Amino acid sequence: MREEGSEDRETPPRKLSYGAQAVDQSDIDAVVEILRGDWLTQGPAVTAFEEAIREATTARYAVAFSSGTAALHAAAAAAGLGQGDVVATSALTFSASAACARYVGATPTLLDVDPETLNLDPAAVPDGLDGLVAVHYAGLPIDLAQLKNRPRVVIEDACHAFGATTPTGPVGSCEHSDMTAFSFHPVKPITTCEGGAVTTNDPVLFENLRQFRNHGIVRRPEVDPWYYEVSSLGFNYRLSDVQAALGVSQIGKLSRFIGRRNEIAATYRRGLDGSNVTLPPAAPQGWTHGYHLFAVRVPERRRVFDFLVGRGIVPQVHYVPIHHHPVYADLGFGPTDLPNVEAAYRQLLSVPMHPSLTDDDVDRVIAALTEATA
């Protein structure tokens, strides 16, 4: 029996988040198969996932980790960064990009961003750094071929950019870096629920990474079949076989996911052209944007944010700059030291960007953004 007055009620539109996982039955089947098998961790699914990462990036080696943060920590440790070393990163990034330096006892320092790309400018990286964590902001690759002053260690923070490409190969090929770190959080290009990886072409770094994620253990079967030694301070940063199986299934869809993200970006660009919304930069010709985020810039951001939320659209801000956090106050950066970061932060707003969005969803976001900024 219809409730009185129900004919006048409208079904509210579905809530659209800035990011979301795209999981289908094939992913579920892959996970169930592992749950019914013999290995839940430290088994063959992890090796298969690492091989799939290696093939997707063309790197010689890939090591899976429990998160993108663990991957960055491992990369800093594997490279031997530590006490007395200075490691630079962009100030417009998640805190893990700087924390990885502190985890190993090094000192982080912050760089301003290019006002157009919101990536750090490789030509402006100062001389004398021991390490650089180069963030591919929102999935737009940095042109590290333009790095004029190369630090001893270059780590690409590609947590936004799995599936992005440059003219010299996929992000993660390490053509211009020592290592590349990825994240597989649910809102990233592919997901393993939580998870990460590091790619490298260096066999020594590869072995260091493998030991670091597994307590620093070195197995010594020549002594006894069961014998092992803890040769260095490591962590339990292992990825489970359950997560790895999901990752293998997801990598099989990577090209489709990145293609759909680029289609959505193109629709946003057409629909918002001529509005009061400042669009993010597109990838140069011959490059592929990963579009983990579609981070626009808007006037009166808080008002626009609240307007979108009222329409069932949940944006986010990426990011509160590193030097705004109390834990990094001792770095000494003030409000005028990184002007491009500060200017961007005042206006940045990440709107929905994920493969599960329909064309109608994207049109709905465009209409709401246009109205909010009119």
C-alpha positions as CSV (number, residue, x, y, z in Angstrom):
1,M,0.0,0.0,0.0
2,R,1.4,3.4,-1.0
3,E,2.0,5.7,1.9
4,E,-0.2,8.9,1.7
5,G,1.7,11.7,0.0
6,S,4.5,9.4,-1.3
7,E,3.6,10.2,-4.9
8,D,5.0,13.7,-4.2
9,R,8.4,12.5,-3.0
10,E,11.4,12.4,-5.2
11,T,14.2,9.9,-4.8
12,P,17.3,11.9,-3.8
13,P,20.1,11.7,-6.3
14,R,22.9,9.4,-5.4
15,K,25.8,10.9,-3.5
16,L,28.9,11.5,-5.6
17,S,32.2,11.4,-3.8
18,Y,35.4,12.9,-5.2
19,G,36.8,9.4,-5.4
20,A,35.6,5.8,-5.2
21,Q,36.8,2.3,-6.0
22,A,35.6,0.4,-9.1
23,V,35.2,-3.3,-8.0
24,D,33.3,-5.8,-10.0
25,Q,32.5,-9.5,-9.8
26,S,35.8,-10.6,-11.4
27,D,37.6,-8.8,-8.5
28,I,35.4,-10.5,-6.0
29,D,36.0,-13.9,-7.6
30,A,39.8,-13.4,-7.5
31,V,39.6,-12.6,-3.8
32,V,37.3,-15.6,-3.0
33,E,39.7,-17.9,-4.8
34,I,42.5,-16.9,-2.5
35,L,40.3,-17.3,0.6
36,R,39.5,-20.8,-0.5
37,G,43.2,-21.6,-1.1
38,D,46.3,-22.4,1.0
39,W,48.0,-19.0,1.1
40,L,46.6,-15.9,2.7
41,T,49.9,-14.1,3.0
42,Q,53.5,-14.5,1.7
43,G,52.3,-16.7,-1.1
44,P,52.3,-16.8,-4.9
45,A,49.6,-14.1,-5.4
46,V,52.0,-11.4,-4.2
47,T,54.6,-12.5,-6.7
48,A,52.0,-12.5,-9.4
49,F,51.0,-8.9,-8.4
50,E,54.6,-7.7,-8.5
51,E,55.1,-9.2,-11.9
52,A,51.9,-7.4,-13.1
53,I,53.3,-4.1,-11.7
54,R,56.6,-4.7,-13.4
55,E,55.0,-5.4,-16.7
56,A,52.7,-2.3,-16.4
57,T,55.6,0.0,-15.6
58,T,58.4,-1.8,-17.6
59,A,60.7,-1.5,-14.6
60,R,63.1,-4.4,-13.9
61,Y,61.8,-5.0,-10.4
62,A,58.7,-4.3,-8.3
63,V,58.2,-4.9,-4.6
64,A,54.7,-4.8,-3.0
65,F,54.0,-3.1,0.3
66,S,51.1,-2.7,2.7
67,S,50.5,1.0,1.8
68,G,51.8,3.8,-0.2
69,T,53.3,5.4,2.9
70,A,55.1,2.1,3.6
71,A,56.4,2.2,0.1
72,L,57.8,5.7,0.5
73,H,59.4,4.8,3.8
74,A,61.0,1.7,2.3
75,A,62.3,3.7,-0.7
76,A,64.0,6.2,1.6
77,A,65.5,3.5,3.8
78,A,66.6,1.3,0.8
79,A,68.5,4.2,-0.6
80,G,70.4,4.8,2.6
81,L,69.0,8.2,3.4
82,G,69.4,9.1,7.0
83,Q,70.8,11.4,9.7
84,G,72.4,14.5,8.2
85,D,70.7,14.2,4.8
86,V,68.3,16.8,3.4
87,V,65.4,15.5,1.3
88,A,63.1,17.9,-0.6
89,T,59.5,17.5,-1.7
90,S,56.6,19.6,-2.8
91,A,54.7,21.4,-0.1
92,L,51.4,20.6,-1.9
93,T,51.2,16.9,-1.1
94,F,50.1,14.4,1.5
95,S,52.2,14.3,4.6
96,A,53.7,10.9,3.8
97,S,55.8,12.6,1.1
98,A,57.8,14.5,3.8
99,A,57.3,11.9,6.6
100,C,59.3,9.3,4.7
101,A,62.4,11.5,5.2
102,R,61.8,11.8,8.9
103,Y,61.1,8.1,9.3
104,V,64.8,7.5,8.4
105,G,66.2,10.4,10.4
106,A,66.7,12.7,7.4
107,T,65.6,16.3,7.4
108,P,62.7,17.2,5.0
109,T,62.6,20.5,3.2
110,L,59.9,22.0,1.1
111,L,59.7,23.4,-2.5
112,D,57.2,25.7,-4.1
113,V,55.2,24.4,-7.0
114,D,54.8,25.5,-10.6
115,P,51.6,27.7,-10.6
116,E,50.3,25.9,-13.7
117,T,51.1,22.2,-13.1
118,L,51.1,22.3,-9.3
119,N,54.1,19.9,-9.6
120,L,57.5,21.0,-8.4
121,D,59.5,22.6,-11.1
122,P,62.4,20.2,-11.8
123,A,64.5,23.1,-13.3
124,A,64.2,24.9,-10.0
125,V,65.3,22.1,-7.7
126,P,68.3,23.5,-5.8
127,D,71.8,22.0,-5.8
128,G,73.2,20.2,-2.8
129,L,70.2,18.1,-1.8
130,D,70.7,14.5,-0.8
131,G,67.2,13.3,-1.8
132,L,64.2,14.4,-3.8
133,V,60.7,13.0,-3.4
134,A,59.0,14.2,-6.7
135,V,55.2,14.1,-6.4
136,H,53.2,13.6,-9.6
137,Y,50.3,15.8,-8.3
138,A,46.8,14.6,-9.3
139,G,48.3,12.1,-11.7
140,L,50.1,14.6,-14.0
141,P,53.7,13.3,-14.4
142,I,56.7,15.6,-13.7
143,D,59.2,15.9,-16.5
144,L,62.2,14.7,-14.6
145,A,64.3,14.8,-17.7
146,Q,64.4,18.6,-16.9
147,L,66.1,18.0,-13.5
148,K,69.1,20.3,-13.6
149,N,70.5,19.5,-10.2
150,R,70.1,15.8,-9.5
151,P,70.3,14.8,-5.9
152,R,72.0,11.6,-4.9
153,V,68.6,9.9,-4.5
154,V,65.5,10.6,-6.6
155,I,62.3,8.9,-5.6
156,E,59.1,9.5,-7.6
157,D,56.0,9.8,-5.5
158,A,53.6,8.4,-8.0
159,C,50.9,7.5,-5.6
160,H,48.5,9.5,-7.9
161,A,50.0,8.3,-11.2
162,F,49.8,4.5,-11.7
163,G,48.9,4.2,-15.4
164,A,50.2,7.6,-16.4
165,T,52.8,7.7,-19.2
166,T,55.5,10.0,-20.5
167,P,57.4,10.0,-23.8
168,T,60.1,7.8,-22.3
169,G,57.7,5.2,-20.9
170,P,55.2,4.6,-18.2
171,V,55.5,6.3,-14.8
172,G,57.3,3.8,-12.7
173,S,59.8,2.8,-15.4
174,C,62.4,4.8,-13.4
175,E,64.0,6.3,-16.5
176,H,65.0,9.4,-14.6
177,S,64.8,8.2,-11.0
178,D,66.1,5.6,-8.6
179,M,62.7,4.3,-7.4
180,T,59.0,5.0,-7.9
181,A,56.5,4.6,-5.1
182,F,52.8,3.8,-5.7
183,S,49.6,3.7,-3.6
184,F,46.7,1.4,-4.2
185,H,44.2,3.0,-1.7
186,P,40.6,2.7,-2.9
187,V,40.5,6.1,-4.6
188,K,43.7,5.5,-6.5
189,P,43.8,4.3,-10.2
190,I,43.6,0.7,-9.0
191,T,43.1,-0.6,-5.5
192,T,44.2,-3.4,-3.2
193,C,42.1,-1.9,-0.4
194,E,45.3,-0.6,1.2
195,G,48.6,-1.3,-0.5
196,G,51.5,0.1,-2.3
197,A,54.6,-0.8,-4.3
198,V,58.1,0.4,-5.3
199,T,59.6,-0.1,-8.7
200,T,63.3,0.2,-9.5
201,N,65.9,-0.9,-12.0
202,D,68.7,-1.4,-9.4
203,P,69.2,-4.9,-8.1
204,V,70.8,-3.7,-4.8
205,L,67.8,-1.4,-4.1
206,F,65.5,-4.3,-5.0
207,E,67.1,-6.6,-2.4
208,N,67.1,-3.7,0.2
209,L,63.4,-3.1,-0.4
210,R,62.5,-6.8,0.0
211,Q,64.4,-7.1,3.2
212,F,63.0,-3.9,4.6
213,R,59.3,-5.0,4.2
214,N,60.0,-8.3,5.9
215,H,61.7,-7.4,9.2
216,G,65.2,-7.2,7.6
217,I,65.3,-11.0,7.4
218,V,67.9,-12.8,5.2
219,R,67.3,-16.5,4.8
220,R,70.4,-18.8,5.1
221,P,69.5,-22.3,4.0
222,E,73.2,-23.2,3.5
223,V,73.4,-23.1,7.3
224,D,70.2,-25.0,8.0
225,P,66.9,-25.3,6.1
226,W,65.1,-23.2,8.7
227,Y,67.9,-20.7,9.5
228,Y,67.5,-17.0,8.9
229,E,69.2,-13.8,10.2
230,V,67.8,-10.4,10.8
231,S,70.6,-8.4,9.2
232,S,69.0,-4.9,9.4
233,L,66.2,-3.1,11.1
234,G,63.1,-3.8,9.0
235,F,59.3,-3.6,9.3
236,N,56.4,-5.8,8.6
237,Y,55.2,-4.0,5.6
238,R,54.0,-7.1,3.7
239,L,50.9,-7.1,1.4
240,S,48.6,-10.1,1.9
241,D,47.7,-12.5,-0.9
242,V,44.1,-11.5,-0.6
243,Q,45.0,-7.9,-1.4
244,A,47.5,-9.0,-4.1
245,A,44.8,-11.1,-5.9
246,L,42.5,-8.0,-6.0
247,G,45.5,-6.0,-7.4
248,V,46.2,-8.5,-10.2
249,S,42.5,-8.4,-11.2
250,Q,42.5,-4.6,-11.0
251,I,45.6,-4.2,-13.1
252,G,43.9,-6.1,-15.9
253,K,41.4,-3.1,-16.0
254,L,44.1,-0.4,-15.7
255,S,44.0,0.8,-19.3
256,R,40.2,1.0,-19.2
257,F,40.2,2.8,-15.9
258,I,42.7,5.4,-17.1
259,G,40.8,5.8,-20.4
260,R,37.6,6.5,-18.6
261,R,39.2,9.0,-16.2
262,N,40.6,10.9,-19.3
263,E,37.1,10.8,-20.9
264,I,35.6,12.3,-17.7
265,A,38.3,15.0,-17.7
266,A,37.6,15.9,-21.3
267,T,33.9,16.2,-20.5
268,Y,34.6,18.4,-17.5
269,R,36.8,20.6,-19.7
270,R,34.1,21.0,-22.4
271,G,31.4,21.6,-19.8
272,L,33.2,24.1,-17.7
273,D,34.8,26.0,-20.5
274,G,33.9,29.7,-20.1
275,S,32.8,29.3,-16.5
276,N,34.5,30.8,-13.4
277,V,36.2,27.5,-12.7
278,T,39.9,27.3,-13.3
279,L,40.7,23.9,-14.8
280,P,43.7,21.8,-14.0
281,P,46.4,21.5,-16.6
282,A,46.1,18.8,-19.3
283,A,48.9,16.5,-20.0
284,P,51.3,17.6,-22.8
285,Q,51.1,15.9,-26.2
286,G,52.6,12.4,-26.0
287,W,51.9,12.1,-22.2
288,T,49.0,10.5,-20.4
289,H,47.5,12.0,-17.3
290,G,46.6,9.6,-14.5
291,Y,43.7,11.8,-13.3
292,H,43.6,10.4,-9.8
293,L,42.2,13.9,-9.0
294,F,40.4,16.5,-11.0
295,A,41.4,19.5,-8.8
296,V,39.8,22.7,-10.0
297,R,40.3,26.2,-8.5
298,V,37.3,28.2,-7.5
299,P,36.6,31.6,-5.9
300,E,35.0,31.5,-2.5
301,R,35.9,27.9,-2.0
302,R,34.1,27.3,1.3
303,R,30.8,28.6,-0.2
304,V,31.3,26.4,-3.3
305,F,32.2,23.4,-1.2
306,D,29.0,23.8,0.9
307,F,26.9,24.3,-2.2
308,L,28.1,21.1,-3.8
309,V,27.6,19.1,-0.6
310,G,24.0,20.4,-0.5
311,R,23.6,19.0,-4.0
312,G,24.8,15.5,-2.9
313,I,28.3,16.1,-4.4
314,V,31.1,15.5,-1.9
315,P,34.4,17.3,-2.9
316,Q,37.7,17.3,-1.1
317,V,40.7,19.6,-0.8
318,H,44.1,18.3,-1.8
319,Y,46.0,19.2,0.2
320,V,46.5,21.1,3.4
321,P,50.1,22.2,2.6
322,I,52.8,20.3,4.5
323,H,54.1,23.4,6.4
324,H,50.6,24.1,7.8
325,H,50.7,21.0,9.9
326,P,52.0,21.4,13.5
327,V,54.4,18.5,13.2
328,Y,56.3,20.4,10.4
329,A,56.3,23.8,12.1
330,D,60.0,23.4,13.0
331,L,60.9,23.5,9.3
332,G,60.5,27.2,9.5
333,F,58.3,27.9,6.5
334,G,56.0,31.0,6.9
335,P,52.9,32.1,4.9
336,T,55.0,34.0,2.3
337,D,57.7,31.5,1.7
338,L,55.9,29.3,-0.8
339,P,53.5,31.7,-2.6
340,N,52.4,29.4,-5.4
341,V,51.4,26.7,-2.9
342,E,49.5,29.2,-0.7
343,A,47.7,30.7,-3.7
344,A,46.6,27.3,-5.0
345,Y,45.6,26.1,-1.6
346,R,43.1,29.0,-1.1
347,Q,41.1,27.9,-4.2
348,L,41.7,24.1,-4.8
349,L,38.7,21.8,-4.8
350,S,38.8,18.1,-6.0
351,V,35.5,17.2,-7.7
352,P,34.3,13.7,-8.4
353,M,36.7,11.7,-10.6
354,H,36.5,7.9,-10.8
355,P,35.6,5.3,-13.4
356,S,32.3,4.5,-11.8
357,L,30.9,8.0,-12.7
358,T,28.2,7.9,-15.4
359,D,27.9,10.6,-18.1
360,D,24.8,11.9,-16.2
361,D,26.9,12.1,-13.0
362,V,29.5,14.2,-14.7
363,D,26.9,16.5,-16.2
364,R,25.4,16.9,-12.8
365,V,28.7,18.0,-11.3
366,I,29.3,20.4,-14.2
367,A,25.8,22.0,-13.7
368,A,26.3,22.4,-9.9
369,L,29.8,23.8,-10.3
370,T,28.7,26.3,-12.9
371,E,25.8,27.4,-10.8
372,A,27.9,27.7,-7.7
373,T,30.5,29.9,-9.3
374,A,28.2,32.0,-11.5
